[in-house]
């Protein structure tokens, strides 16, 4: 299996494998099209299992000529979350924990592929429009590869993400506006400068990195499909590429069965895909984001309509949760699994809880939730959500404080 062209998702027009991201005929988005695998399923499986312990073990399904990177990503844990399942009254729940990637989010996957392809195309500077995690990842991977990087972010981004990005040596450009303003600016700059904007002019390659999440989930489940996936939706790219990954493995004979039920998760303060799903529309009305989940705050999602359609055709849904539910989701995941997630993971966990409460999930289902980023990136979100007990350094003070706490709990 190898990349053969860029193909329009709307009209199927094809283009060379260069830095091109929109169809010249219908203005639809482009994605990578591949030839059929030349190897049989058994040989493909052997190649994967004998590959490196990172995302490049799936090189046969990725659009690069030389599968390598200075900062390897992928092969993150898939954790069985029995206490979370018990709390929600579910049978089998697994957490795909992307916080263990080099910059603690799934963005290391997409940047690995985009950066490698950018170098192959001759680019010497990389850039991005970001709500935070992508900025961290581009800055880190560029530093490891010795490439200059420019990252464009909304000026009101969480300080933790800005500081981490700057520490890697990238040029940080804070734009007075939301992510959609940042993205429009980057599209204009990409037309003027010979830079690889990972999520603009090399977006078709960048998006392919998300498939490796699906590949890993299937391999870690013993080459089986889960019953249901719950994943966050920002642009919609991760959500749709998860399904694409499962489909490609199935087409190659590595998996059998139907696509999992796909459930998307959004914050109520930025939920254009959830609204399109609820109203059975094939388009998303742009919204102005107002949510603590800044990493999901994309008011005009490029792949939103495809995400809504995917949820419909797999029998899933796209739900939105409030900021308070997001905070509760962060606590629920941390208390039952020991995994501390940022707000996007709080959204995902809160939607899982909502599905469980509605009775949408059968106890026999094997459910996988995708936790895409580390809670240390949005630390202020949990400030004030728990008590700290300050005492004098004596046993008597501790015992008195403990007794007071026990009385309060009754």
N, C-alpha and C positions, 0 to 999 in steps of 0.2 A: 504494500500500500504506500503510495507516495502522492504528494501534492501535485496536481496537474494544471490548475487554473484557479482564478478567482471567479466566483459565480454569483450573480444577483439573486437574492432571495425572493424577489418579486417576479421578474420576467425571465430569469434563467440565462441572461446574456453572460458571456464569459470574457475574461480579460487575463492578460499575462500576470504572473506572480511578482508584481512590483508593488510600489507604495501607492496603492489605490484603494479607496474605501467606499465609493459611491458609484452607482451605475450611471453611465452617461445617457442612457436611453430613458429610464423611468425614475431615476434618482433613488432607487432602492438600495439597501445596504448590501455590501459584498461579503461573501464568506469563502473559505477555502474548500475547493472540491478535490477529491482524491480518486486515484485509480483503485480498482479492486485489489485486495491483497493477493499477492502471488503465492504466498505460503499457505498451507492448510492450517486448520485451527491448532492441531497438536504442535506443529513447529512454531507457530506464533506464540503459543503459551510457553514453550521452552525458551524462546528468545526473551520474552518478558521476564520470566523467573530467573534467568541467568544474567539479567541486566543490572545496572547500578541501583542502589537503594535510594533513588530519587526519581523525579518525574521523567527523566530521560530513559527509563526502562520502557516507556511507551513511545519511543522515537518513531516506530513504524506508523504511528497514527498522528504525527505532528509535522508541521510544514517547514522543517528546517533541513539544511543539507548536512550540517555537522552538529549533532546533538551534544552540546556542552555549554557550561556556564561557570563563571568564577565563583558563584554563590549558589550551590545546589539547593533546590527546594523540593518539597513533596515527601511522600511516604510518611505522612502524619498519622497519629494513632486513630483507630476506630475503637471507641470505648463502649463497652456494654454498660448501659445506665439502668441497672435494675431498681435502684432506689428512686430514681426519677420516674420510671415506669410505674412503680408501686404507688407513689404519691399521686399520680394522675389516673390510676386505675387502668393502666394499659398493660399489655402482655410483654412485648419485646421492643425496647428502644435502644438505639445506638447513637453515639455522638461522634461525628467526624470532627476532630479537634484540630482546626487549622492554626491555632495559636502557637504551635510548635515550629512553624516555618521561620526562616532567618529573621524576618522583620515582624513576625508574630501575626501574620494574616495571610489569607489565601492569595492576595495580590502577588506574592512572590512567584506563584505559578505562571500567571499571565505575563508578568514582566520577564521571566526567564525566557519564554518563547519569543516575546516581542523584541527583546534586546538581541537575542541571537540572530533573529531574522533581519533586524535593522543593520547589524554588522555585515551580514551577508549581502545586503543591498547597498553597502558602501557608506552608510551614515556614520558620522563621527561625533555627533552630539545627540543626546536623547532628552526628551521632555514629556510632560503630561499635564492634563487637567485633572485635579484630584479633590476628593472630599477628605483626604487624609491618609488612608492606608496605602493608596497607590503612590502618593508622594514619598512616603517612607521607603517603599520598595524600589521605586525608580532611583532614588538617591543612593540607596545601599548597593544595588546591583551595578549601577554606573560606577560607583567608587571602586568596587571590586574588580571591574573590567577596565578601569583607568579611563573612563569616558566622562567628559563634562556633562552636567545635567542641569536642566531648568525645570522647576516644578511650579505650577500655577495653582493657587488654592484660594478659597473664599477667605477673606480677612478675619472672619469670626470663627475660624476653625479651632478645635480644642488645642490648648497650648501644648499638651504632651506630644501631639502629632507634629506640630510645627517645630518644636525643639529637637525631636528625633531626626526629622528631615534635615535640619540645618547641621546637625552633628556630623552627617555623612559628607558634608562639603558641597552639597547642591546649592544652586542659586534659587532662593525662595522668593517667589513673586506673589504677594498677597493682594488679591483683587477685591475692591469694595463692591461686593455683590454676592449672589448665591452661585451654586455650582453651574447652573445653566448659563449665567453671565461669563463665568470662567471658561466654560467649554466653547462658547461662541468666540471669545477672544483667541483661544488656542487654534481654532479652525482658521481664523484670519492670519495668525502668525505663521501657521504651518504652510500657508500659501506664499509667504514672503521669505522664509528662511529654510535652508537645507537641513532641517532637523527631523529626527524621527520622533514624532509625537505618538507614544505607544498606543493611546486610545483615540487617535484621530487618523492620521494617514497610514499607520500600520495596524489599525484596529483589527482587520480580519485575522492577522496572525496572533495578535494579543489575545483575542477571544478564544482561540483554540486551546490556550493553556488551561482554561477552566474544565475542559473535558477530562483532564487527568484526575480530578476529584472523583468523577464517576468511575473511571478505570480502577482507581485504588479501592473504592468502596466495594466494587464487584469482586476484585481479587481478595480483599480482606474478609469478605463474606464466604470465601471458598468457591469463587467463580459462580456466584448466584446473584440474582437481582433482589433488591429489597422490595417489600410490598408498597412502601410509601416513602417519599422524600419530602422533608419540610426544609425550605431554604429561603434566605432573604432575597428580596428584589429591590435593586436600585435602578440600574439601567435595564435590567432584565437579561443581560448577557450570561451571567453565571447560571441563572435558572434554566435558560434554554440550552446552554451548552452541557449541563448535566445530562439532560435527556439525549442530546446528540452523542455524548460519550457512550451511554448505555446502548443506543441504537447501533453505533459503529462496532462495538464489541459483539452485539447480537448478529449483525450482518456478517461478521468475520467468523462466526461459529464458536465464539468463546463463551457466549451466554445463550440461554434459551428462555423464552417466555415473553410476556408483554411488558411494556414500559411500566415503571412504578406509577402509582398515583402521585401527581405532582402538586404540592401545596406551597404557594408563595406567601411570603410574610412581608408586610410593609408597616411603617409607622402611620398612625392616623393623620399626623400633621404633614404627611407627604405620601399620599396613597393613590396616585393616578391610575395605577394598574388594578388595584383592588376595586376602585370605582368603575373602571371599564368592565371588569369581570362582573360586578354586581348588576350593572345595567346592560349586560350582554352586548357591549359595543366592540367593534373591531378597530377602535382607535382610542388613544388616551388624550384626555383634555389636560393641557399643562396646568400645573398648580404652583403656587408660591410656597416653598417649604417652611414649616414651623414645627420643629420637632427636636427632641434631644438626640435623636438618632441621625446625627449629621452625616455619617458614612452612607446612609441610604437616602439622603436628601437630594434626589434628582427629580425635579418637577416635570421634566419633559423627557422621559426615558426612551432611548433609541430603540430598544428591543421590547418595550412594553406591550405592544399589540401581540407580538409573538409569544410572550410570556402568558398573557391572558388566554390566548388560544390553546397553548399547551396544557394549562390547567383544565380547561374545558374538555379537551379531547381525551384526557387521562382520567376523568372523573374526579379531579381535584378541585381546588378553589384558590383564590387569593384573598387573604384576610388582612385587616389592619387592626392595630392595637394602640391604646393610648400611652402617653408618656408614663403614667403611673403603672400601667400593665408592663411596660418595658422594664421599669425598675424592679418590679416584682419578678419578672422573668429572669433578670440577672441574678437575683437572690436565690430563686428556685434552683437554677442550674448549679450555682456555687454550693448551695447547701446539700444537694443530693449527689453531686458528681465530683466536687472539688475543682471544677473548671470555672475560672473567673473570666467572663466574656465582656466585651464592650457592648455598646447599646444595640448594635445589629444582632448580636447573639441573644440579647434580651428580647428583641422583637421576635426572633425565630422561636425561642422557648415559650414566649407568651402566646404565640399563635398555636404551638403544639398544645398548650394547656387549653386554649379555646376550642380546638378540635376535639380534645378529649371530653371536655365538659358538654359539648354539643352531641356527643355520641357518634361522631363521624368516623372514628377509628375502631375497627373490630379488634377484640382482644387477641385474635390469632395473627394479626399483622406484624410483620417485621418492619419497624419504622426507623429511618435514619434522619437525624437532624444535622444540618451543616452549621457549625459554629465558626464563623469566618474571621474573628479578630479577638485580640487580648483585652481584658478589662483594664489593664494598666494604661491603655490609650485613652480611656474616658473615665478616669478615676473620680472626677468631680460628681459624676452621676450618682454614686452611692454615698456621697457625703451626707451625713445627717439621717441615714436610714437605719442606723443601729446605735446602741448606747455604749459609751466607754465609761467604766467605773474607776474613778480615781480614789485611792486610799492612802493612808499613812503606811510606812514600811513596817507594820507589826501584824502578828498573827491575829491579835484581837480585832484590829481594824478590818482584816480580811473576813473573819468570821462574822462580825457585825454587818458588813456589807453583803455577805452571802445570805444572811438571814433576812435582811431587808429585801433582797432581790427575790428570794423564795416567797416571801409574803406577797410581793407585788404580782407574782405569777399566779397566785391562787385565784 
